[in-house]
Amino acid sequence: MNSFMATTARIFVAGHRGLAGSAIVRNLEARGYSNLLLRSRTQLDLLDPSATRAFFDAERPEYVFLAAAKVGGVLANRDFPAEFISENLNIQNNVLESARRTGVKRLLFLGSSCIYPRLAPQPLKEEYLLSGPLEFTNRAYAIAKIAGIEMCWAFNRQYGTQFLAAMPTNLYGPGDHYDLQSSHVLPALIRKTHEAIQRGDSEVGIWGTGTPQREFLFSDDMADACVHLMNLSEAEFDSMISIPEMAPLINVGSGQDLTIRELATMVTSVLGFHGDIVFDSSKPDGTPRKLLDSSRLFALGWKPRVSLKQGIQLAWDDYRAQLQQARE
């Protein structure tokens, strides 16, 4: 196992209570890291530049995983674009500037596969960034994340920082949000199917036509990839951030996709729902296909471990645990 980061290193995981951040914390703890700097939003508001500066000045983290972000599904992105662009820009600006100013050794900025053009060739290679128009339904969020990548790149060139941007595909797993108004497609499918079973419904209704293709990655696999990247040797890490005329960007995906219809069929099968799946074509589909080319990451010695079917079962277990906890 690569181990560039000492297990006693001061590591700040921004957004440690979210889907991505909590998975990174679990991975770090499992690897024996014992000096994690964790702050909830009530303890540290990363939208506040003064509070962010004060935290970095006081704690002096050596490594930073920037997983804090405002995230959501198609409906949330459609209804609240101002919050998606402004909050994400502010978080990024505050953390990256403070990390630069206090001499953080390495920083991993988490983005999203929606940074790529809507109709870019598939699978999506890192060099396709800014090569065409974005998907309109999540344009505000995507532009904020693109700005974060550009900021990492600019700081590396001007200040010699070691900032790398990782672009995960669609994530799901423990700690996910299952709110039907703001969640992503997979947790929404799990909730809809679970509730249909509980009510004894004969069908499950799903947005769109079912034809778009999507790639999914279990959150703990994503976390393992992120820690793997932060533990690369100096030569390997430098190769990620010092390619002339290319952003310090790497895709993090499973390498496989499926249609939303196939996904819905798999979810209903895992959960044991035997009714009909009904698609509402009046609702938006989003980008037709979004499969990442993760060959650069795979060449660095990392591969995902959790299959989609296994992951759906684990996510359903987590959803039911959340329901039980809410009842207690």
N, C-alpha and C positions, 0 to 999 in steps of 0.2 A: 504493500500500500504506500502511495506517495505520502510524504509528510513534511512538506516545506514549512508549514506552520507548526511551531512548537505547541504541545498540548497545554502549556501554561500561558500561551499568548493571550493578550487582551483582545477579544473578538466582539464587535458590536453587530448584533443581528437586528436591523431596523425592520419593524413590522413583525415581531416574533410571535404575535398571536394570530396572524393570518394563515391562510392555507399554505403558502410557500414558506413564510418565515418559521412557522412552527415545525415544519418538516426539516428545515435546515437545523434548527435547534436539536431536534431528536437525533439527527445524523451526527452532529458535532458531539453531543453527549455520549452517543454510542461509541464514538472513536476515542473517548477519553479526554475531551477538551473540558477544562475545569474552570476557566476564567471568562465566562460569557457575560457580556454586558447587555442586560435586557431591561427595557423600559416600556411600560404600557403608554398609550396615548395620553392618559391623565397624568402620568409621571413626566412625560417628555412629548410636547407637541412639536413635531417636525415641521409644521407649517409656520412656526414661530422662529425667525432667524436668530433672535437673541438667545432664546432657550437652546437652540441647536448649537450655537457657538459656545455657550457656557458648558454644555455637556461635553463637547469635544475637548475643551480646554481643561476641564476637571478630570475626565476619565482617560484621555489620550489612548483611544483604541489603536491597536496595530493593524488590525484587519477589519473590514466592514463588508457585510452582506446587506445591500440595500434592497430589501423586499417590501418595504412600506410603500403602499400605493392605494389609490382609489380605484377599485376594479368592479366590474359588473357585466351582465349579459347584454344582449341586443336591446332590450327594452330600457334598461337603466341608461345605457349609452345614448339612446335616442332621446330620452326625456331630460337628461341632466348633462349635456355636453359642456356647459360652462364649468361645472364642478370637476368634471373629468380632466379638462385641460388645465385649469388654474391650480387645483390642489396637487396634481402630479408634478407640474412645473415647479411649484413652490417647494415641495418636499425634495425634489432632485437638486434644485439650486442650493438649498440650505445644507444638505448633507454633503454634496460633492465639494462645495466651497470650504466647508469646515474640515473635511477630510484632507483636502489639498493644503490648507493652511497649517494643520497640525502634523503633517508628515505621515499620514497613514501609509503603510507599506504596500498594501494591495486592497483594492475595492472591487467588488463584483456587483454590478448594477443589473437588476432583473427587469427585463422588458416584456415583450409579447410578440407573438408571430404576426399580429395585426399590423406591424410596422411595414410589412411588404405590400407592394401594389396589388390591387384587387385581381388583376388579370395577368399577373406575372407568370412566367413558365413554371411548371411543376416538375420536381420538387423545388422548393424555394431555397436558393443559395444566398449566402451572406452578401454577395456582390449585387444582388437585385435591389438593395436598399435605394430608395429615391429614384427608381427607374420608371415609375409610372404612377397614375392616379391611385389614391387609397380607396378602400371600401368606405362609403359615406356613413354607414350606420355607426362606425366607431372611429371616425376620422379624428375627433378631438383628442381622444385617448391616444391614438396612434401617433399623432403629431407631438404630443407631450413626451412619449417614449422615444421618438426619433430625436427630439431635442436633448434628451438625456444621453443618448448615444453620442451625439455630436459634442456634447459638453465633455464627456469622457475623452473623446478623441482630441479635442482642443486642449484640455488640461495636460494630456500626455505629451502633446507636441510642444506646448509652451513651457510647462513646468516640470516635465520629466516624471509625472505621476505614473502609477501602475494601475490604471483603471480599465477593467474589462467589462463589456456588456454581454450578458447572456440572454438569449431570446428563447424562453420555453414555449412549447406548443400548449394546447389546451390542457390545463391541469385539473385534477380532481383527487379527492382522498380525505383523510381524517382532518376534521376541523373546517370542512367546506361549508358554504352557506347554501341553504336549500329554499330560500325565499323565492317564490315563483315570479316576483316582480323584478328581481335583480340578479338572480343566479344565472350561471352558465347552463348550457344545454344538458350536460350529463347529470349534474345534481338535480336539475329540474325534472328530468325524466325519472330519476329514482324516486323523487317525492311524488310525482303524479301517479306513477305506477303503484307505489306503496299505498297511497290513499285510495286508489281505485280498488285495490285488493281489500282494504279495510271496509270500504262501503259496499262491496259486492257489485261494482259497476261492470258493465259488459264491454266497455271500450275506454281507451285512453286517448285524449285529444292532444295533438302536437302541432306547434307552429310550423308553417312553411310546407314545402312540397315533399320533403324527405330526401331530395336528390343531392344537396350539397355534401361534399366529402370533408371529413374532419379527422384530425389526428389527436390522440389523447395520450397523456403521460401521467402515471401515478405520482403524486406529490413527493413521496419518499424516494422515488427514482430520480426525480428532478433535483432533490436536495443532495443526493449522493453525487450527481453530476457536478453540482455547484461546488461542493467541498473538494471533489476531485480536481476541478479546475484551479481552485485557490491553492492546492497543494502541488501543482506542477513545478518542475524544476525551473530555475531562472531562465534557461535557454528555451524551454517549452512555453513558458508564460510570455516571454518576450516575443516569441514567434506569433503569438495571438494579438499582440498590441502594436507591433512595429512594422507591419506590412505597409510599404509605401502606397499612398493613395487609397487605402482601404480602412474603413472604420474598425475599431477594436471590438469586433462583434463575432459571437459564435452561437450557432443554433443548438438548442437542447430539445430533442424530440425522440420519439420511439422508432421512427422510420417507416411506420405503417399507418394507413388511414382507412376509413370506411364511410359509407353514406350514413346520413342521419337515420334513414329507414333501417339500415342494417344495425345501427347502434340501438335504436328503439326495440328491434326484435331481440337483440342480445340482452338488453336490460329486462324486458318482460320475461324472457326465458330464465334468467338468473333469479329473478324475484318470484317466479312461479305464477305469473299472470297469464291467463289463457283466453282473454277477450280479444277484441279487435283494436287495431291501432289506426286512428283516424287523423289525417293530416289536413290542416287548415291553410290552403294555398293563398288565402287573402292576407296572411301574415308574412313578414319579410323572411327571406332565406339567408341574407348576408352573402359573404364571399362564396363563389361556387365551389372552390377547392382551396385547401390551405394545408399543404404537406411540407414540412421542413426537410431540407437536405442536411442531415446531421453527420455527414461523413467525416468532417473535420474533427468533431468530438469523438466519434468512434475510433478514429485513427490515433487518438491520444490514450486509448486503452480503456474506454468506458462503454458499457452497454446497459440498457434497461433490464431489470430482472422480473418485474411484475407484469403478467399478461393482462390484457384488458378485461377478460372474463374474471380473473382473480381480483383485479382492482375494483370492479363493480361490486363484487360480493363484499369486499372490505369496506367500500364506501357505504353500502347499504347497512352493514353492521354499525358503522359510525353514525349514520342517520338515526337508526333505531336507538342507539345509545344516547344521542342528543335528545330524542323524544322522551326517553325514560328519565333523563336528568331533569328535563323541564317539568315533568310530573311530580318529581320528588321535592 
